[in-house]
């Protein structure tokens, strides 16, 4: 799991900011660009990017994740550009998870996760299965008319 230096923008150096961008945006661009030609050749394909609610709703509470959130916002925009440029053969969507119960990066403790459940409408944090179910839907023929969207998976966070 990539480690990001947390902090307000003035506390980060350009390397911290660029690492967040390279891991979240550049990697999606390079991987997607590599698979689009064969997808187009076969007449269809689906790309599912993984964004974050941090990129949907920048706020003061998440200021320490500003570089990460900015990178995820860029990924959300990139998703829409990809969808418009690579369709109709290739659909491109993005899932934006909220708080999901997965192994935590350094500095994020389990009490932080427990506290998050109180701020979520369904009163629990998400599971990897919650995110996977949306990915399965997007990859299926049931989602053939779903394109160029960012879908929050956050339980009402």
ABEGO torsion letter per residue (X at the ends): XBBBBBEBAAABBAAAAAAAAAAAAAAAAAAAAAAAAAAAAAGBEBBBBBBBAAAABBBAAAAAAAAAAAAAAAAAAAAAAAAAAAOAABBBBBBBBBBBBBBBBBGBBAAAAAAAAAABAAGBBBBAAAAAAAAAAAABAAAAABBGBBBBBAGGX
